[in-house]
Amino acid sequence: MRDMQAAPGGLRRGSRRRAPGIAASSRWARWFSGLGLAIAVVGCSSAVATHSLASTSAPGVTPGRSETSPKPTVAPLPKPTGRSGTFTATAPTNLPAQGPAEPALLKNGKVLVVGEGAAVLYDPITGQFRSTGVPAPNPGDSDFPGMGFEPNGNETLLLGDGRVLTLGTWDAEVYDPSTGGFSLAGPETSSHDGGAVVLLLDGRVLAIGGSVDDVAEFSGAKVDIYDPTTGKFTRTGSMKTGRDSFTATRVRDGRVLVAGGETQDTDAGQVYSSAEIYDPATGKWSLTGSMTTPRDEATATLLDNGKVLVTGGEDDDGNILASAELYDPTTGKFTKTGSMSIARSRQTAALLRDGRVLIAGGSTADDPTDTAEIYDPSLGTFSQTGSMTVARWIPSAVTLPDSSVLVVGSADTPISADLYWP
């Protein structure tokens, strides 16, 4: 049986397994209503990254994370000197609660970070966070209609029109930078908690899988499409395998790669090495080559050469992995590449402006880590870089116009952030 304990910071992104000594949180509060609890829970990429997803960062990542959002149009900021390979703490985020903190790079170069019942904007020029609109409670939640909205751990996506989409467990919200306010979207046709979201080339959003359980409405294979022009979710073709905690990545030709993940609809559970591809032209999924190693809670990053880098995660026995592999969309095959210096899962990944990939934080066994490393696609190797100012479990990252990387959350209260200087 796979380990059902938790890791530091709450429920891991894309899964309902929790680590030792950490209380469950509000996203699952209805499960514990008989105990009178109101506690918060954290929610895979494409990429990872997704930029996990994440992970969100540059196109291509999602822990869940993926090719995500349009790049900002602002001019790059001057690059600081003397900080290469180091992390520095930012000003306080003003996000008070421990839990999910999902960043999205806006077209004006600022970063929206959505937390539980709160949101802030980070200004790279001033280095300060300030409060912005408050995510609205969901009146459609019959159990807790007044509870503050909480992102479900999927990537927060910048839409083509400059607004930002954030998914909750059953609902979704859209942030409008022109007004600084949130509005409800959806609802989703099924829960994608523990799934992933990917921005398609036509501007729609694919909400994939997640919430695997032994009841019909949590099949883990269901997929929705969100249309920003109508504000509605509609069902599209289901995956061939129900899964959560997988990575999802939009590759260059517009198709979407889903890899790995797990099912929890049996007592033992299962982690997958299988992968499949979604074709927006047909609305259907087809199998592609399998990974060399079964893994969930990994990150995936779309590289500048069109391949997808998948790193870390956990195997079917709960072992945390240092290995990494590359998916080639032209051949449909995964091949091994260099291994990370440290085995980690639930980390974040960000594509740097020079084409390398920053891997930071995550879980090493029972504890979060402050370590980070860099993958060089030209060499196929990882090398250690500076450490973060605090250990971060299920953090998220976004690459800024000045080439630095903002890493936000988690496993610290209140939520904090670091800047990485390549």
N, C-alpha and C positions, 0 to 999 in steps of 0.2 A: 504494500500500500504506500502511496506517495505521502510525503510529509505534509500534514495539514496544519503545521504551526505557522506562526507569523514571523515577520522580520521587523526590524526596528522602524518605527514611524507609522505603523498601521498596516492596513491591508495593501498588499503589493499591487502595482498597476496591472490591470488586466487579469486579476485572479481573485478568488475569494479565500485563498490560504493566508493565514496570518502568522506572524512571528512571535516568539516568546515574550510575554510580559507587556504586550502592547494592546491597549483597549481598542475595540472595534469602533467605527465612527459613523456619522449621521446618514451616509448613503444607505446603510443597512439598518437604520434604527427601527424601521417597521418590523424587522425580523425579531427584534428584542422588545417590542412594545409591552409584552406581558410582564417584563421585568421593570418597566417604567424608565427605560434608558432612552437618552437622546444623544447618541454618540456618532462620531463622524468616521467615514471610511474612505480610503483612497481607491481609485479605480484600477502597446504594443504596441516598425516599423516600420516602422517601416522603414521604415523604416527604420527606425527609429528610429527608428527610428526612425522608424520612423522616423527625419529630424523629428527615434522617438524620437507608432508609432509608433518624446519624446516625446522626447523628444522633440520641440520643434526647432528647427534651425534653418539651414539652407535647404533648397529642394532636395528631397530624397530620404528623409529619415522618419521612422516611427517605431519605443517599446511597443508598441504598436506602431512605428512611425514611418513616414513616407514622403514621396515628392509631395509638397504641400502647397504653398501659397505663392502668389506673385511676389517678385522681388520689389523692395521699395524703390522709389524713383528719386530719392534725395541723394545729393552728392556725398561721397565718402567723407568722413571726418578725418582730421589729421591723425596719423598713427603715433601714439606715445613712444618715446624712446626709453631704453634701459629696462624694459619690463618683459622682454621676450621669454616665453615659457613659464610665466608666473601667473598666479591668481591673486587678486586683491579683493577685499570685501567692499561691497557697495554701501551706500547709505541704507538705513532701515527700509524694508519694503512696506511697512505699515499694514501688512497682512497678519492679523493677530493669531489665527488658528493654525494648528498643525494639520496638514492634509494636502489635497491636491493643489498645485499651483501651476496653471497652464499658460505659458507665454505665447504671444503672437506678434510678429514684427509688422507694424503698420506701414502704410505707404509713405507716411511722413517721417519714418525712421524711429519713431517712439515704439515702445513695447507695451502692449496690454498684457497684464497678468491677472487671470481670473482664479480666485480662490473660493472658499466656501462662504457664500453670502457676501462677498466683497470683491472688488476689483481695483487695481491700481495701474497707473501709467508710469513707465520709466522713461526718463529723458536722458539720452546718452550725452547731450551737451552739458547739462547741469549736474548729471550724476545722481539725480534725486527721483524718488517715487512720490506720486501724489494720488490721492483717491479720485476715482471717477465714478460713473454710474453704478448703482447697486443692482446685482442680478436679482430678478423678481422671483418671489416664491411661486410655486406651481399650484394654482387653484384646482387643477385636475387630480392632485394627489389626495385621495380620499382619507388616507391615514394621517398625513401631516401637511395639510394644505397651506399652512403658514410658514413652514420650514424654509429657511434660506436655500436658494439654489446652490447645488454643489456640482462642479464638473466631475465626470465619471472616470477621469484618467485618460481619456482619449485626447488626441491632439486638438488644440484650438486652432482653427483654420482661418486665414485671411482669404476672404472671397474676392472675386474679380472686381466688384464694385467698391472695395475698400472696407466693407463691413467685416465683422468677425463672427464665426459660428462656433459655439461651444455646446457640446452635448452633455446632458445629465443622464440619470439612470433611465428615465422614460420620456423626458422632455428635452427641449433644446432652446437655447437663447441666442439672440443676435445682438451684437454690440455695434452701435453706429457712432463712429468717431466724430461726425459732424454735430451730433447732439450730446454725446457723452452718456447716452442712455442705452438700456437693455430692453428688449422686447421678446416675448415668448414666440417660439417657432414650433412647427410640427403640429401634433405630437408625432413621435416616431411610431412606426407600425409595430415594432417590437423592440425590446431593450437591447442595447449594444454595449452594455456595461462589460468591460473586459475585452471589447472588440477593438476596432480601429476605424479611423476615418481618413479618406484620401480625396484630394481635390482632383477632379477629372479635367481633361483639356478643354472641355466645353463649358467649364465653370460650375457644373453641378458637383455634388459631394456624395461619395460612396460611403455609407455607414455599414460596416461589415461585422457579422458574427457576434460572438461574445455571449455572456450569460448562459454558458452550458450548464444544464441541470437535467434532472430526470423527469421533468414535466414538459408537456408539449410546447408551451409558449417560450421555453428557454432551450430551443433546439441547438442554438449555437451556429446554425448554418444560414440563418436568414440574413438578407441583405436589403437595405433601403437605399434610395437615391433621394437626396434633398435638392430641390430646385429653388435657388435664391429668388427667381423672378415670381414664383407663386407662393413661396414660403411653406411649401408642403413636402412631406415625405411620401414616397410611393415605393411599393415593393418591386424588386427586380429579381433576377435569377439567384437561387440559393447556391451556396458552396456545396461541393460534393461531400465534404466532411465538416461536421459541426465542431467548432473549436473556439477557444479563447486564449488570451496571452500570446498571440501570434504576432508576426510582423506583417506589415502591408506597405507596399511601395509601388508608386506609379513609375513605370519605366518609360524610356524616351518615346516609344511609339504610342503611348497613351493607355496601354493595357496596365492592369494592376496585378502585381505578384503578392500572394499570401503564402507564408512559409511557417511551418512548425506550429507551435501552440499545443494546447492540451484539451482533453475532455474530462469532465468530472461527473459524467452521467453513469459511472460504475463505481463500486466501492474502491477499486484499486486506482482508477483513473488511468490515463495514458498520455504520454508526450509523443508528438508526431515528428517525423522527419519529412513527411510529405509536403508538397507544395502544389498550388494551383494558380491559374491565370484567369482573370476576368477580362472579357472583351466588351467594351462599351458599345461597339457597333452591333453586337448580337444580344447583349444582356445575359450572356451565358459564361459559365466557368468550365475550364478544361484542365486536366492534370498536366503537370510539367515534371521535370526531373526532381527527385527527392534530395534533401540535404544529406551530407555525409554523416551527420550526427543528429539524432532527435534533440530538439531544444524548444523550450518556451522561455518567456521573459527575456528574450534576446533583443538586440537592436538591429535595424537594417538601414543602410545608407546608400543612396544612389550616388555613384561616383561620376566624375567628369567623363570617364571613358565609357559610360553607359552600363557598366556592371554594377551589381548590388553587393555591398559588403554586409555580411551577417556576423555578429560578434556575440560571444558569451551565452548567458542563459543557464538553464538547468536541464539535465537529461532525465530519462524516465526513472532513474533511481534517486533523483533529488540532488545529484552531484552538480556543483557549480562549475561552469566550463570556462577555460581560458582560450579554447579553440575558436577559429574564425574560418569563414568560407566565402567564396565569391560565386554569384549567380550570373551567368551570361545569357541574356535574353535571346541572342542570335542562335545559340545552340540548345537552350533550355536545360542546361546542366549546371550543377554546383561542383566546385572544386575547392580543395583545401588551400588556405593561404597561411601566412605566419600566425602564430598564437600570441595572445596578449601576455604581458609579463605577469599579470595577476588574474586569477579566475574571478569572474564577477557576473552577477545577474541584476536585472532591474536598473541598469546603468542608463546614462544618456549618451547620445552620440550627436555630433554636429559636424557638418561639412564645412571646412575652412575655405576661405576665399582662394587659397593657393592649391586646392584640390586634396589636401590631406584631411584626415578625420580625427577629431578630438573625441576620446572616450573618457568619461568621467564618472566617478562615484559608483553607486550600486552596492550590492550586498556581497560580502565574502563570508560564506557560512552564516553565522548568526548576527553579524555586526555590519553596519554600514561602513564605507571606506571613504577617505578623503583623497585617495590617489587618482591619478589621471595618466593617460598615455596617448600617443599619436600614431596613427597608421599612415604609412607612406605607400600609396599605390604603385609608385615607380619601383620600389624595392620589395613590396609585399611583406613588410615587416612592421612591428610595433616597437616603439621606444618610449620609455618613461619620460614624463615631463613634470613640472611643478605640481604640488598638491594643493587642493582647495583649502580654504581657511577653516572649514568644518567638514566632517563626514556627512555625505548626502546619500540617502536611499531614495530611489525613484525620483531623481531630480529631472528637470527639463532644461533644455538649452536652446538658445537662438543666436545665430551669427549676425552681428551688427554691421552697419555700413563701413565702420572704421576697421573692420576685420577682427575686432575683439569678439568674444563670446560671452553672453550673459547666461549664467547657470543659476537656476532658481530652485529653492526647496531641496529636499524635504528632510524629514527626521530632525528638524529643529523647530522650536517654538519660541517666539513667533518665526514665521518663515523668513529666511534670509537669502541673500544672493551674493554671488561672486562674479567678477569679470576676469576672463582669461585672455592674456595677450600672447598671440602666437609668436 
